[in-house]
């Protein structure tokens, strides 16, 4: 740690890598994608450390990894492989792919599969709130949306996730 | 009196409501069984999500990532090295331009040794960039490469 309280990127990786990887995995739902996300996030951490002001490091990391994830989502949308809905509010509760169903063996796997099936618009605020433990205000700042939008998407995301678990008989 | 929307239930469960909003939700919950059911469902989803275990990175991931000599699978360390290499080439290019300009212009002391001039020019550049003089070794490489 330097005298001004700003850690090196190696220190960030060693001390907060577990948090970073967990958030990355819950956002992507895939280990390979999570590895790529963490690597890119750490590159941005290294470039951004000069501007980092000591405070909530995990909040800053959650913001960086989310931005990397959303950049990748936008990149894929510019080259879509399947049609995406114009209005995310019109999305029906998701059903999980058969492959995920085969892999899901325990409750955590079922919840993870349901989470991964949520559209990004809902999955991101859910992960930031329930996995990264960020406040609504932090989530709103990360996503560049009003707090009311975070509140709405988070609520809808949780309801969609539960509906998917009910449909699979995981909860009643 | 606030008329709460149902999306306020998640904020209620998260403790993200204002006092006025909380009072409005409490009043609605007291009168509306549907709301009580929805709150219970949202809290259940919230509990399941928060109970997800920490997902650990695959074995060796961090060792590889943090090892600057780990080869192609250590992109962060590699990017660090790429950045350093790029910086050396930029520095070398800038120094080469300065040296070429000095060599082509009339000079008051044509007998000055080339190495000393390189040293002085490098020192002038590095005094701005605050880089150590040990970088001098890399200044010559691009010059030789272009001859």
HADDOCK unambig.tbl for C-alpha pairs under 7 A between the chains (distance, minus, plus):
assign (segid A and resid 10 and name CA) (segid B and resid 66 and name CA) 6.74 0.50 0.50
assign (segid A and resid 18 and name CA) (segid B and resid 56 and name CA) 6.59 0.50 0.50
assign (segid A and resid 21 and name CA) (segid B and resid 56 and name CA) 6.99 0.50 0.50
assign (segid A and resid 21 and name CA) (segid B and resid 57 and name CA) 6.38 0.50 0.50
assign (segid A and resid 22 and name CA) (segid B and resid 54 and name CA) 5.84 0.50 0.50
assign (segid A and resid 22 and name CA) (segid B and resid 55 and name CA) 4.91 0.50 0.50
assign (segid A and resid 22 and name CA) (segid B and resid 56 and name CA) 6.68 0.50 0.50
assign (segid A and resid 25 and name CA) (segid B and resid 55 and name CA) 7.00 0.50 0.50
assign (segid A and resid 39 and name CA) (segid B and resid 75 and name CA) 6.96 0.50 0.50
assign (segid A and resid 39 and name CA) (segid B and resid 76 and name CA) 6.29 0.50 0.50
assign (segid A and resid 42 and name CA) (segid B and resid 76 and name CA) 6.91 0.50 0.50
assign (segid A and resid 43 and name CA) (segid B and resid 76 and name CA) 5.87 0.50 0.50
assign (segid A and resid 108 and name CA) (segid B and resid 52 and name CA) 5.78 0.50 0.50
assign (segid A and resid 111 and name CA) (segid B and resid 49 and name CA) 6.96 0.50 0.50
assign (segid A and resid 130 and name CA) (segid B and resid 46 and name CA) 6.81 0.50 0.50
assign (segid A and resid 130 and name CA) (segid B and resid 49 and name CA) 6.05 0.50 0.50
assign (segid A and resid 130 and name CA) (segid B and resid 50 and name CA) 5.35 0.50 0.50
assign (segid A and resid 131 and name CA) (segid B and resid 50 and name CA) 6.18 0.50 0.50
assign (segid A and resid 151 and name CA) (segid B and resid 7 and name CA) 6.41 0.50 0.50
assign (segid A and resid 151 and name CA) (segid B and resid 8 and name CA) 6.99 0.50 0.50
assign (segid A and resid 151 and name CA) (segid B and resid 11 and name CA) 6.31 0.50 0.50
assign (segid A and resid 152 and name CA) (segid B and resid 7 and name CA) 5.27 0.50 0.50
assign (segid A and resid 155 and name CA) (segid B and resid 7 and name CA) 5.41 0.50 0.50
assign (segid A and resid 155 and name CA) (segid B and resid 10 and name CA) 5.31 0.50 0.50
assign (segid A and resid 158 and name CA) (segid B and resid 42 and name CA) 6.19 0.50 0.50
assign (segid A and resid 158 and name CA) (segid B and resid 45 and name CA) 5.82 0.50 0.50
assign (segid A and resid 158 and name CA) (segid B and resid 46 and name CA) 6.89 0.50 0.50
assign (segid A and resid 159 and name CA) (segid B and resid 42 and name CA) 6.29 0.50 0.50
assign (segid A and resid 162 and name CA) (segid B and resid 45 and name CA) 5.69 0.50 0.50
